[in-house]
Amino acid sequence: MSDEKVPKKMQAVYDEIVALTDAVCETHLSEEYAQLSRKVAAALSRKRPSPLAQGRPKTWACGIVYALGQVNFLFDKSQTPCLGAQELATLF
């Protein structure tokens, strides 16, 4: 799916999370959000122990995009793209 380095034991979880973030980002946000989401998911998969090993992939995918959105003013109606937090959560 991407060129990010991911440990083999975390690859399946990473792929599942990235499939979710890619789908939402490509449909409702931008390719830049998709790329940033992949980078964050890869970085989290490399942590020891990886927090991605716990919890649900949908929750991680939403959390990653939410965090990126928060620092990039995604919830500000004067910005483009713009999604509300509840709307973003519903997409996942």
mmCIF file as gemmi writes it, N, C-alpha and C atoms, coordinates in Angstrom:
data_model
loop_
_atom_site.group_PDB
_atom_site.id
_atom_site.type_symbol
_atom_site.label_atom_id
_atom_site.label_alt_id
_atom_site.label_comp_id
_atom_site.label_asym_id
_atom_site.label_entity_id
_atom_site.label_seq_id
_atom_site.pdbx_PDB_ins_code
_atom_site.Cartn_x
_atom_site.Cartn_y
_atom_site.Cartn_z
_atom_site.occupancy
_atom_site.B_iso_or_equiv
_atom_site.pdbx_formal_charge
_atom_site.auth_seq_id
_atom_site.auth_asym_id
_atom_site.pdbx_PDB_model_num
ATOM 1 N N . MET Axp A 1 ? 0.807 -1.201 0 1 0 ? 1 A 1
ATOM 2 C CA . MET Axp A 1 ? 0 0 0 1 0 ? 1 A 1
ATOM 3 C C . MET Axp A 1 ? 0.851 1.266 0 1 0 ? 1 A 1
ATOM 4 N N . SER Axp A 2 ? 1.977 1.224 0.701 1 0 ? 2 A 1
ATOM 5 C CA . SER Axp A 2 ? 2.811 2.422 0.747 1 0 ? 2 A 1
ATOM 6 C C . SER Axp A 2 ? 4.265 2.027 0.871 1 0 ? 2 A 1
ATOM 7 N N . ASP Axp A 3 ? 5.124 3.028 0.869 1 0 ? 3 A 1
ATOM 8 C CA . ASP Axp A 3 ? 6.563 2.803 0.975 1 0 ? 3 A 1
ATOM 9 C C . ASP Axp A 3 ? 7.052 2.897 2.418 1 0 ? 3 A 1
ATOM 10 N N . GLU Axp A 4 ? 6.157 3.023 3.362 1 0 ? 4 A 1
ATOM 11 C CA . GLU Axp A 4 ? 6.539 3.164 4.761 1 0 ? 4 A 1
ATOM 12 C C . GLU Axp A 4 ? 7.114 1.857 5.293 1 0 ? 4 A 1
ATOM 13 N N . LYS Axp A 5 ? 8.122 1.965 6.166 1 0 ? 5 A 1
ATOM 14 C CA . LYS Axp A 5 ? 8.714 0.776 6.782 1 0 ? 5 A 1
ATOM 15 C C . LYS Axp A 5 ? 7.877 0.384 7.989 1 0 ? 5 A 1
ATOM 16 N N . VAL Axp A 6 ? 7.427 -0.873 7.954 1 0 ? 6 A 1
ATOM 17 C CA . VAL Axp A 6 ? 6.568 -1.403 9.004 1 0 ? 6 A 1
ATOM 18 C C . VAL Axp A 6 ? 7.101 -2.775 9.398 1 0 ? 6 A 1
ATOM 19 N N . PRO Axp A 7 ? 7.213 -3.057 10.702 1 0 ? 7 A 1
ATOM 20 C CA . PRO Axp A 7 ? 7.647 -4.396 11.121 1 0 ? 7 A 1
ATOM 21 C C . PRO Axp A 7 ? 6.692 -5.47 10.605 1 0 ? 7 A 1
ATOM 22 N N . LYS Axp A 8 ? 7.243 -6.622 10.234 1 0 ? 8 A 1
ATOM 23 C CA . LYS Axp A 8 ? 6.422 -7.694 9.667 1 0 ? 8 A 1
ATOM 24 C C . LYS Axp A 8 ? 5.262 -8.079 10.566 1 0 ? 8 A 1
ATOM 25 N N . LYS Axp A 9 ? 5.501 -8.149 11.885 1 0 ? 9 A 1
ATOM 26 C CA . LYS Axp A 9 ? 4.425 -8.585 12.776 1 0 ? 9 A 1
ATOM 27 C C . LYS Axp A 9 ? 3.305 -7.549 12.897 1 0 ? 9 A 1
ATOM 28 N N . MET Axp A 10 ? 3.559 -6.312 12.482 1 0 ? 10 A 1
ATOM 29 C CA . MET Axp A 10 ? 2.537 -5.258 12.533 1 0 ? 10 A 1
ATOM 30 C C . MET Axp A 10 ? 1.944 -4.953 11.162 1 0 ? 10 A 1
ATOM 31 N N . GLN Axp A 11 ? 2.429 -5.6 10.13 1 0 ? 11 A 1
ATOM 32 C CA . GLN Axp A 11 ? 2.016 -5.283 8.757 1 0 ? 11 A 1
ATOM 33 C C . GLN Axp A 11 ? 0.51 -5.432 8.537 1 0 ? 11 A 1
ATOM 34 N N . ALA Axp A 12 ? -0.085 -6.495 9.025 1 0 ? 12 A 1
ATOM 35 C CA . ALA Axp A 12 ? -1.524 -6.72 8.804 1 0 ? 12 A 1
ATOM 36 C C . ALA Axp A 12 ? -2.361 -5.636 9.476 1 0 ? 12 A 1
ATOM 37 N N . VAL Axp A 13 ? -2.001 -5.263 10.689 1 0 ? 13 A 1
ATOM 38 C CA . VAL Axp A 13 ? -2.725 -4.207 11.401 1 0 ? 13 A 1
ATOM 39 C C . VAL Axp A 13 ? -2.534 -2.873 10.682 1 0 ? 13 A 1
ATOM 40 N N . TYR Axp A 14 ? -1.302 -2.587 10.298 1 0 ? 14 A 1
ATOM 41 C CA . TYR Axp A 14 ? -1.006 -1.358 9.551 1 0 ? 14 A 1
ATOM 42 C C . TYR Axp A 14 ? -1.836 -1.301 8.266 1 0 ? 14 A 1
ATOM 43 N N . ASP Axp A 15 ? -1.849 -2.396 7.518 1 0 ? 15 A 1
ATOM 44 C CA . ASP Axp A 15 ? -2.601 -2.426 6.258 1 0 ? 15 A 1
ATOM 45 C C . ASP Axp A 15 ? -4.087 -2.171 6.477 1 0 ? 15 A 1
ATOM 46 N N . GLU Axp A 16 ? -4.635 -2.739 7.542 1 0 ? 16 A 1
ATOM 47 C CA . GLU Axp A 16 ? -6.053 -2.553 7.832 1 0 ? 16 A 1
ATOM 48 C C . GLU Axp A 16 ? -6.348 -1.091 8.19 1 0 ? 16 A 1
ATOM 49 N N . ILE Axp A 17 ? -5.502 -0.499 9.001 1 0 ? 17 A 1
ATOM 50 C CA . ILE Axp A 17 ? -5.681 0.907 9.385 1 0 ? 17 A 1
ATOM 51 C C . ILE Axp A 17 ? -5.535 1.822 8.175 1 0 ? 17 A 1
ATOM 52 N N . VAL Axp A 18 ? -4.522 1.578 7.371 1 0 ? 18 A 1
ATOM 53 C CA . VAL Axp A 18 ? -4.277 2.42 6.194 1 0 ? 18 A 1
ATOM 54 C C . VAL Axp A 18 ? -5.398 2.285 5.16 1 0 ? 18 A 1
ATOM 55 N N . ALA Axp A 19 ? -5.955 1.106 5.024 1 0 ? 19 A 1
ATOM 56 C CA . ALA Axp A 19 ? -7.086 0.944 4.098 1 0 ? 19 A 1
ATOM 57 C C . ALA Axp A 19 ? -8.248 1.842 4.533 1 0 ? 19 A 1
ATOM 58 N N . LEU Axp A 20 ? -8.478 1.914 5.828 1 0 ? 20 A 1
ATOM 59 C CA . LEU Axp A 20 ? -9.555 2.76 6.35 1 0 ? 20 A 1
ATOM 60 C C . LEU Axp A 20 ? -9.239 4.247 6.174 1 0 ? 20 A 1
ATOM 61 N N . THR Axp A 21 ? -8.025 4.649 6.537 1 0 ? 21 A 1
ATOM 62 C CA . THR Axp A 21 ? -7.675 6.074 6.411 1 0 ? 21 A 1
ATOM 63 C C . THR Axp A 21 ? -7.64 6.496 4.947 1 0 ? 21 A 1
ATOM 64 N N . ASP Axp A 22 ? -7.098 5.641 4.079 1 0 ? 22 A 1
ATOM 65 C CA . ASP Axp A 22 ? -7.059 5.972 2.647 1 0 ? 22 A 1
ATOM 66 C C . ASP Axp A 22 ? -8.461 6.182 2.092 1 0 ? 22 A 1
ATOM 67 N N . ALA Axp A 23 ? -9.389 5.3 2.452 1 0 ? 23 A 1
ATOM 68 C CA . ALA Axp A 23 ? -10.757 5.398 1.926 1 0 ? 23 A 1
ATOM 69 C C . ALA Axp A 23 ? -11.4 6.725 2.33 1 0 ? 23 A 1
ATOM 70 N N . VAL Axp A 24 ? -11.265 7.1 3.589 1 0 ? 24 A 1
ATOM 71 C CA . VAL Axp A 24 ? -11.87 8.351 4.061 1 0 ? 24 A 1
ATOM 72 C C . VAL Axp A 24 ? -11.141 9.559 3.474 1 0 ? 24 A 1
ATOM 73 N N . CYS Axp A 25 ? -9.829 9.523 3.489 1 0 ? 25 A 1
ATOM 74 C CA . CYS Axp A 25 ? -9.054 10.67 2.993 1 0 ? 25 A 1
ATOM 75 C C . CYS Axp A 25 ? -9.266 10.907 1.503 1 0 ? 25 A 1
ATOM 76 N N . GLU Axp A 26 ? -9.277 9.835 0.727 1 0 ? 26 A 1
ATOM 77 C CA . GLU Axp A 26 ? -9.446 9.991 -0.721 1 0 ? 26 A 1
ATOM 78 C C . GLU Axp A 26 ? -10.848 10.472 -1.077 1 0 ? 26 A 1
ATOM 79 N N . THR Axp A 27 ? -11.847 10.076 -0.301 1 0 ? 27 A 1
ATOM 80 C CA . THR Axp A 27 ? -13.223 10.452 -0.596 1 0 ? 27 A 1
ATOM 81 C C . THR Axp A 27 ? -13.594 11.821 -0.034 1 0 ? 27 A 1
ATOM 82 N N . HIS Axp A 28 ? -13.123 12.132 1.178 1 0 ? 28 A 1
ATOM 83 C CA . HIS Axp A 28 ? -13.605 13.33 1.868 1 0 ? 28 A 1
ATOM 84 C C . HIS Axp A 28 ? -12.541 14.385 2.165 1 0 ? 28 A 1
ATOM 85 N N . LEU Axp A 29 ? -11.264 14.025 2.061 1 0 ? 29 A 1
ATOM 86 C CA . LEU Axp A 29 ? -10.219 14.978 2.425 1 0 ? 29 A 1
ATOM 87 C C . LEU Axp A 29 ? -9.277 15.207 1.256 1 0 ? 29 A 1
ATOM 88 N N . SER Axp A 30 ? -8.046 14.71 1.344 1 0 ? 30 A 1
ATOM 89 C CA . SER Axp A 30 ? -7.084 14.926 0.266 1 0 ? 30 A 1
ATOM 90 C C . SER Axp A 30 ? -6.014 13.84 0.302 1 0 ? 30 A 1
ATOM 91 N N . GLU Axp A 31 ? -5.238 13.775 -0.761 1 0 ? 31 A 1
ATOM 92 C CA . GLU Axp A 31 ? -4.124 12.827 -0.823 1 0 ? 31 A 1
ATOM 93 C C . GLU Axp A 31 ? -3.085 13.164 0.239 1 0 ? 31 A 1
ATOM 94 N N . GLU Axp A 32 ? -2.933 14.434 0.547 1 0 ? 32 A 1
ATOM 95 C CA . GLU Axp A 32 ? -1.978 14.832 1.581 1 0 ? 32 A 1
ATOM 96 C C . GLU Axp A 32 ? -2.366 14.246 2.942 1 0 ? 32 A 1
ATOM 97 N N . TYR Axp A 33 ? -3.648 14.284 3.274 1 0 ? 33 A 1
ATOM 98 C CA . TYR Axp A 33 ? -4.104 13.662 4.523 1 0 ? 33 A 1
ATOM 99 C C . TYR Axp A 33 ? -3.841 12.156 4.491 1 0 ? 33 A 1
ATOM 100 N N . ALA Axp A 34 ? -4.054 11.523 3.344 1 0 ? 34 A 1
ATOM 101 C CA . ALA Axp A 34 ? -3.808 10.083 3.228 1 0 ? 34 A 1
ATOM 102 C C . ALA Axp A 34 ? -2.337 9.762 3.457 1 0 ? 34 A 1
ATOM 103 N N . GLN Axp A 35 ? -1.452 10.547 2.861 1 0 ? 35 A 1
ATOM 104 C CA . GLN Axp A 35 ? -0.011 10.324 3.034 1 0 ? 35 A 1
ATOM 105 C C . GLN Axp A 35 ? 0.414 10.532 4.481 1 0 ? 35 A 1
ATOM 106 N N . LEU Axp A 36 ? -0.053 11.597 5.092 1 0 ? 36 A 1
ATOM 107 C CA . LEU Axp A 36 ? 0.279 11.865 6.492 1 0 ? 36 A 1
ATOM 108 C C . LEU Axp A 36 ? -0.244 10.75 7.402 1 0 ? 36 A 1
ATOM 109 N N . SER Axp A 37 ? -1.435 10.261 7.105 1 0 ? 37 A 1
ATOM 110 C CA . SER Axp A 37 ? -2.017 9.171 7.899 1 0 ? 37 A 1
ATOM 111 C C . SER Axp A 37 ? -1.168 7.917 7.806 1 0 ? 37 A 1
ATOM 112 N N . ARG Axp A 38 ? -0.662 7.62 6.603 1 0 ? 38 A 1
ATOM 113 C CA . ARG Axp A 38 ? 0.215 6.448 6.427 1 0 ? 38 A 1
ATOM 114 C C . ARG Axp A 38 ? 1.49 6.607 7.242 1 0 ? 38 A 1
ATOM 115 N N . LYS Axp A 39 ? 2.053 7.801 7.225 1 0 ? 39 A 1
ATOM 116 C CA . LYS Axp A 39 ? 3.293 8.052 7.984 1 0 ? 39 A 1
ATOM 117 C C . LYS Axp A 39 ? 3.065 7.879 9.483 1 0 ? 39 A 1
ATOM 118 N N . VAL Axp A 40 ? 1.952 8.397 9.979 1 0 ? 40 A 1
ATOM 119 C CA . VAL Axp A 40 ? 1.656 8.278 11.411 1 0 ? 40 A 1
ATOM 120 C C . VAL Axp A 40 ? 1.415 6.816 11.775 1 0 ? 40 A 1
ATOM 121 N N . ALA Axp A 41 ? 0.644 6.096 10.965 1 0 ? 41 A 1
ATOM 122 C CA . ALA Axp A 41 ? 0.379 4.679 11.242 1 0 ? 41 A 1
ATOM 123 C C . ALA Axp A 41 ? 1.679 3.872 11.235 1 0 ? 41 A 1
ATOM 124 N N . ALA Axp A 42 ? 2.57 4.172 10.302 1 0 ? 42 A 1
ATOM 125 C CA . ALA Axp A 42 ? 3.856 3.472 10.24 1 0 ? 42 A 1
ATOM 126 C C . ALA Axp A 42 ? 4.699 3.781 11.468 1 0 ? 42 A 1
ATOM 127 N N . ALA Axp A 43 ? 4.737 5.043 11.869 1 0 ? 43 A 1
ATOM 128 C CA . ALA Axp A 43 ? 5.517 5.42 13.053 1 0 ? 43 A 1
ATOM 129 C C . ALA Axp A 43 ? 4.974 4.713 14.297 1 0 ? 43 A 1
ATOM 130 N N . LEU Axp A 44 ? 3.664 4.656 14.428 1 0 ? 44 A 1
ATOM 131 C CA . LEU Axp A 44 ? 3.06 3.971 15.573 1 0 ? 44 A 1
ATOM 132 C C . LEU Axp A 44 ? 3.327 2.465 15.53 1 0 ? 44 A 1
ATOM 133 N N . SER Axp A 45 ? 3.389 1.9 14.335 1 0 ? 45 A 1
ATOM 134 C CA . SER Axp A 45 ? 3.642 0.46 14.219 1 0 ? 45 A 1
ATOM 135 C C . SER Axp A 45 ? 5.074 0.107 14.593 1 0 ? 45 A 1
ATOM 136 N N . ARG Axp A 46 ? 5.985 1.068 14.488 1 0 ? 46 A 1
ATOM 137 C CA . ARG Axp A 46 ? 7.39 0.817 14.807 1 0 ? 46 A 1
ATOM 138 C C . ARG Axp A 46 ? 7.715 0.996 16.29 1 0 ? 46 A 1
ATOM 139 N N . LYS Axp A 47 ? 6.823 1.628 17.036 1 0 ? 47 A 1
ATOM 140 C CA . LYS Axp A 47 ? 7.068 1.81 18.474 1 0 ? 47 A 1
ATOM 141 C C . LYS Axp A 47 ? 7.102 0.439 19.141 1 0 ? 47 A 1
ATOM 142 N N . ARG Axp A 48 ? 7.883 0.338 20.225 1 0 ? 48 A 1
ATOM 143 C CA . ARG Axp A 48 ? 7.974 -0.944 20.941 1 0 ? 48 A 1
ATOM 144 C C . ARG Axp A 48 ? 7.556 -0.75 22.372 1 0 ? 48 A 1
ATOM 145 N N . PRO Axp A 49 ? 6.51 -1.363 22.818 1 0 ? 49 A 1
ATOM 146 C CA . PRO Axp A 49 ? 5.559 -2.128 22.02 1 0 ? 49 A 1
ATOM 147 C C . PRO Axp A 49 ? 4.646 -1.182 21.241 1 0 ? 49 A 1
ATOM 148 N N . SER Axp A 50 ? 4.173 -1.651 20.114 1 0 ? 50 A 1
ATOM 149 C CA . SER Axp A 50 ? 3.315 -0.815 19.281 1 0 ? 50 A 1
ATOM 150 C C . SER Axp A 50 ? 1.935 -0.677 19.921 1 0 ? 50 A 1
ATOM 151 N N . PRO Axp A 51 ? 1.46 0.556 20.07 1 0 ? 51 A 1
ATOM 152 C CA . PRO Axp A 51 ? 0.106 0.736 20.607 1 0 ? 51 A 1
ATOM 153 C C . PRO Axp A 51 ? -0.965 0.2 19.657 1 0 ? 51 A 1
ATOM 154 N N . LEU Axp A 52 ? -0.617 0.037 18.382 1 0 ? 52 A 1
ATOM 155 C CA . LEU Axp A 52 ? -1.588 -0.462 17.403 1 0 ? 52 A 1
ATOM 156 C C . LEU Axp A 52 ? -1.951 -1.925 17.639 1 0 ? 52 A 1
ATOM 157 N N . ALA Axp A 53 ? -1.157 -2.627 18.433 1 0 ? 53 A 1
ATOM 158 C CA . ALA Axp A 53 ? -1.441 -4.033 18.729 1 0 ? 53 A 1
ATOM 159 C C . ALA Axp A 53 ? -2.671 -4.17 19.625 1 0 ? 53 A 1
ATOM 160 N N . GLN Axp A 54 ? -3.036 -3.098 20.292 1 0 ? 54 A 1
ATOM 161 C CA . GLN Axp A 54 ? -4.216 -3.075 21.165 1 0 ? 54 A 1
ATOM 162 C C . GLN Axp A 54 ? -5.291 -2.227 20.5 1 0 ? 54 A 1
ATOM 163 N N . GLY Axp A 55 ? -6.531 -2.533 20.758 1 0 ? 55 A 1
ATOM 164 C CA . GLY Axp A 55 ? -7.622 -1.709 20.246 1 0 ? 55 A 1
ATOM 165 C C . GLY Axp A 55 ? -8.059 -2.112 18.853 1 0 ? 55 A 1
ATOM 166 N N . ARG Axp A 56 ? -9.053 -1.394 18.361 1 0 ? 56 A 1
ATOM 167 C CA . ARG Axp A 56 ? -9.642 -1.708 17.062 1 0 ? 56 A 1
ATOM 168 C C . ARG Axp A 56 ? -9.043 -0.834 15.967 1 0 ? 56 A 1
ATOM 169 N N . PRO Axp A 57 ? -8.795 -1.424 14.807 1 0 ? 57 A 1
ATOM 170 C CA . PRO Axp A 57 ? -8.245 -0.638 13.688 1 0 ? 57 A 1
ATOM 171 C C . PRO Axp A 57 ? -9.089 0.587 13.325 1 0 ? 57 A 1
ATOM 172 N N . LYS Axp A 58 ? -10.414 0.464 13.379 1 0 ? 58 A 1
ATOM 173 C CA . LYS Axp A 58 ? -11.269 1.616 13.062 1 0 ? 58 A 1
ATOM 174 C C . LYS Axp A 58 ? -11.032 2.762 14.038 1 0 ? 58 A 1
ATOM 175 N N . THR Axp A 59 ? -10.84 2.417 15.298 1 0 ? 59 A 1
ATOM 176 C CA . THR Axp A 59 ? -10.593 3.442 16.311 1 0 ? 59 A 1
ATOM 177 C C . THR Axp A 59 ? -9.257 4.125 16.059 1 0 ? 59 A 1
ATOM 178 N N . TRP Axp A 60 ? -8.223 3.347 15.755 1 0 ? 60 A 1
ATOM 179 C CA . TRP Axp A 60 ? -6.91 3.92 15.454 1 0 ? 60 A 1
ATOM 180 C C . TRP Axp A 60 ? -6.967 4.778 14.202 1 0 ? 60 A 1
ATOM 181 N N . ALA Axp A 61 ? -7.636 4.292 13.163 1 0 ? 61 A 1
ATOM 182 C CA . ALA Axp A 61 ? -7.727 5.054 11.91 1 0 ? 61 A 1
ATOM 183 C C . ALA Axp A 61 ? -8.392 6.402 12.152 1 0 ? 61 A 1
ATOM 184 N N . CYS Axp A 62 ? -9.495 6.386 12.868 1 0 ? 62 A 1
ATOM 185 C CA . CYS Axp A 62 ? -10.204 7.631 13.165 1 0 ? 62 A 1
ATOM 186 C C . CYS Axp A 62 ? -9.334 8.545 14.027 1 0 ? 62 A 1
ATOM 187 N N . GLY Axp A 63 ? -8.678 7.993 15.014 1 0 ? 63 A 1
ATOM 188 C CA . GLY Axp A 63 ? -7.823 8.784 15.89 1 0 ? 63 A 1
ATOM 189 C C . GLY Axp A 63 ? -6.676 9.443 15.153 1 0 ? 63 A 1
ATOM 190 N N . ILE Axp A 64 ? -6.094 8.721 14.221 1 0 ? 64 A 1
ATOM 191 C CA . ILE Axp A 64 ? -4.984 9.269 13.434 1 0 ? 64 A 1
ATOM 192 C C . ILE Axp A 64 ? -5.462 10.451 12.59 1 0 ? 64 A 1
ATOM 193 N N . VAL Axp A 65 ? -6.561 10.273 11.878 1 0 ? 65 A 1
ATOM 194 C CA . VAL Axp A 65 ? -7.071 11.361 11.033 1 0 ? 65 A 1
ATOM 195 C C . VAL Axp A 65 ? -7.562 12.52 11.897 1 0 ? 65 A 1
ATOM 196 N N . TYR Axp A 66 ? -8.179 12.217 13.033 1 0 ? 66 A 1
ATOM 197 C CA . TYR Axp A 66 ? -8.642 13.263 13.948 1 0 ? 66 A 1
ATOM 198 C C . TYR Axp A 66 ? -7.458 14.11 14.431 1 0 ? 66 A 1
ATOM 199 N N . ALA Axp A 67 ? -6.394 13.449 14.867 1 0 ? 67 A 1
ATOM 200 C CA . ALA Axp A 67 ? -5.216 14.179 15.358 1 0 ? 67 A 1
ATOM 201 C C . ALA Axp A 67 ? -4.616 15.054 14.255 1 0 ? 67 A 1
ATOM 202 N N . LEU Axp A 68 ? -4.501 14.498 13.061 1 0 ? 68 A 1
ATOM 203 C CA . LEU Axp A 68 ? -3.99 15.286 11.939 1 0 ? 68 A 1
ATOM 204 C C . LEU Axp A 68 ? -4.92 16.449 11.62 1 0 ? 68 A 1
ATOM 205 N N . GLY Axp A 69 ? -6.216 16.188 11.665 1 0 ? 69 A 1
ATOM 206 C CA . GLY Axp A 69 ? -7.197 17.231 11.392 1 0 ? 69 A 1
ATOM 207 C C . GLY Axp A 69 ? -7.154 18.351 12.407 1 0 ? 69 A 1
ATOM 208 N N . GLN Axp A 70 ? -6.944 17.982 13.65 1 0 ? 70 A 1
ATOM 209 C CA . GLN Axp A 70 ? -6.915 18.992 14.701 1 0 ? 70 A 1
ATOM 210 C C . GLN Axp A 70 ? -5.752 19.966 14.514 1 0 ? 70 A 1
ATOM 211 N N . VAL Axp A 71 ? -4.587 19.47 14.146 1 0 ? 71 A 1
ATOM 212 C CA . VAL Axp A 71 ? -3.442 20.363 13.96 1 0 ? 71 A 1
ATOM 213 C C . VAL Axp A 71 ? -3.46 21.073 12.607 1 0 ? 71 A 1
ATOM 214 N N . ASN Axp A 72 ? -4.33 20.623 11.701 1 0 ? 72 A 1
ATOM 215 C CA . ASN Axp A 72 ? -4.426 21.238 10.373 1 0 ? 72 A 1
ATOM 216 C C . ASN Axp A 72 ? -5.762 21.954 10.156 1 0 ? 72 A 1
ATOM 217 N N . PHE Axp A 73 ? -6.452 22.291 11.247 1 0 ? 73 A 1
ATOM 218 C CA . PHE Axp A 73 ? -7.675 23.091 11.201 1 0 ? 73 A 1
ATOM 219 C C . PHE Axp A 73 ? -8.798 22.454 10.387 1 0 ? 73 A 1
ATOM 220 N N . LEU Axp A 74 ? -8.88 21.124 10.398 1 0 ? 74 A 1
ATOM 221 C CA . LEU Axp A 74 ? -9.939 20.424 9.663 1 0 ? 74 A 1
ATOM 222 C C . LEU Axp A 74 ? -11.322 20.798 10.176 1 0 ? 74 A 1
ATOM 223 N N . PHE Axp A 75 ? -11.441 21.124 11.456 1 0 ? 75 A 1
ATOM 224 C CA . PHE Axp A 75 ? -12.75 21.398 12.05 1 0 ? 75 A 1
ATOM 225 C C . PHE Axp A 75 ? -13.144 22.868 11.955 1 0 ? 75 A 1
ATOM 226 N N . ASP Axp A 76 ? -12.308 23.688 11.321 1 0 ? 76 A 1
ATOM 227 C CA . ASP Axp A 76 ? -12.577 25.112 11.135 1 0 ? 76 A 1
ATOM 228 C C . ASP Axp A 76 ? -13.376 25.291 9.843 1 0 ? 76 A 1
ATOM 229 N N . LYS Axp A 77 ? -14.576 25.809 9.961 1 0 ? 77 A 1
ATOM 230 C CA . LYS Axp A 77 ? -15.467 25.937 8.798 1 0 ? 77 A 1
ATOM 231 C C . LYS Axp A 77 ? -14.946 26.895 7.731 1 0 ? 77 A 1
ATOM 232 N N . SER Axp A 78 ? -13.986 27.737 8.084 1 0 ? 78 A 1
ATOM 233 C CA . SER Axp A 78 ? -13.443 28.669 7.099 1 0 ? 78 A 1
ATOM 234 C C . SER Axp A 78 ? -12.312 28.038 6.282 1 0 ? 78 A 1
ATOM 235 N N . GLN Axp A 79 ? -11.932 26.804 6.604 1 0 ? 79 A 1
ATOM 236 C CA . GLN Axp A 79 ? -10.834 26.12 5.907 1 0 ? 79 A 1
ATOM 237 C C . GLN Axp A 79 ? -11.361 25.073 4.929 1 0 ? 79 A 1
ATOM 238 N N . THR Axp A 80 ? -10.521 24.705 3.979 1 0 ? 80 A 1
ATOM 239 C CA . THR Axp A 80 ? -10.849 23.648 3.034 1 0 ? 80 A 1
ATOM 240 C C . THR Axp A 80 ? -9.706 22.639 3.04 1 0 ? 80 A 1
ATOM 241 N N . PRO Axp A 81 ? -9.935 21.359 3.207 1 0 ? 81 A 1
ATOM 242 C CA . PRO Axp A 81 ? -11.228 20.729 3.472 1 0 ? 81 A 1
ATOM 243 C C . PRO Axp A 81 ? -11.691 20.998 4.897 1 0 ? 81 A 1
ATOM 244 N N . CYS Axp A 82 ? -12.98 20.785 5.116 1 0 ? 82 A 1
ATOM 245 C CA . CYS Axp A 82 ? -13.564 20.976 6.435 1 0 ? 82 A 1
ATOM 246 C C . CYS Axp A 82 ? -14.54 19.846 6.714 1 0 ? 82 A 1
ATOM 247 N N . LEU Axp A 83 ? -14.378 19.238 7.874 1 0 ? 83 A 1
ATOM 248 C CA . LEU Axp A 83 ? -15.318 18.225 8.369 1 0 ? 83 A 1
ATOM 249 C C . LEU Axp A 83 ? -15.494 18.482 9.849 1 0 ? 83 A 1
ATOM 250 N N . GLY Axp A 84 ? -16.702 18.266 10.352 1 0 ? 84 A 1
ATOM 251 C CA . GLY Axp A 84 ? -16.892 18.335 11.787 1 0 ? 84 A 1
ATOM 252 C C . GLY Axp A 84 ? -16.359 17.08 12.445 1 0 ? 84 A 1
ATOM 253 N N . ALA Axp A 85 ? -16.035 17.168 13.715 1 0 ? 85 A 1
ATOM 254 C CA . ALA Axp A 85 ? -15.493 16.019 14.443 1 0 ? 85 A 1
ATOM 255 C C . ALA Axp A 85 ? -16.488 14.859 14.425 1 0 ? 85 A 1
ATOM 256 N N . GLN Axp A 86 ? -17.754 15.139 14.652 1 0 ? 86 A 1
ATOM 257 C CA . GLN Axp A 86 ? -18.777 14.083 14.644 1 0 ? 86 A 1
ATOM 258 C C . GLN Axp A 86 ? -18.908 13.463 13.25 1 0 ? 86 A 1
ATOM 259 N N . GLU Axp A 87 ? -18.858 14.287 12.229 1 0 ? 87 A 1
ATOM 260 C CA . GLU Axp A 87 ? -18.944 13.795 10.856 1 0 ? 87 A 1
ATOM 261 C C . GLU Axp A 87 ? -17.745 12.886 10.534 1 0 ? 87 A 1
ATOM 262 N N . LEU Axp A 88 ? -16.568 13.292 10.98 1 0 ? 88 A 1
ATOM 263 C CA . LEU Axp A 88 ? -15.374 12.47 10.774 1 0 ? 88 A 1
ATOM 264 C C . LEU Axp A 88 ? -15.518 11.122 11.475 1 0 ? 88 A 1
ATOM 265 N N . ALA Axp A 89 ? -15.971 11.149 12.722 1 0 ? 89 A 1
ATOM 266 C CA . ALA Axp A 89 ? -16.153 9.907 13.468 1 0 ? 89 A 1
ATOM 267 C C . ALA Axp A 89 ? -17.161 8.987 12.79 1 0 ? 89 A 1
ATOM 268 N N . THR Axp A 90 ? -18.218 9.568 12.248 1 0 ? 90 A 1
ATOM 269 C CA . THR Axp A 90 ? -19.236 8.783 11.552 1 0 ? 90 A 1
ATOM 270 C C . THR Axp A 90 ? -18.683 8.102 10.311 1 0 ? 90 A 1
ATOM 271 N N . LEU Axp A 91 ? -17.734 8.739 9.644 1 0 ? 91 A 1
ATOM 272 C CA . LEU Axp A 91 ? -17.144 8.15 8.43 1 0 ? 91 A 1
ATOM 273 C C . LEU Axp A 91 ? -16.384 6.863 8.72 1 0 ? 91 A 1
ATOM 274 N N . PHE Axp A 92 ? -15.894 6.731 9.938 1 0 ? 92 A 1
ATOM 275 C CA . PHE Axp A 92 ? -15.16 5.526 10.303 1 0 ? 92 A 1
ATOM 276 C C . PHE Axp A 92 ? -16.082 4.507 10.934 1 0 ? 92 A 1
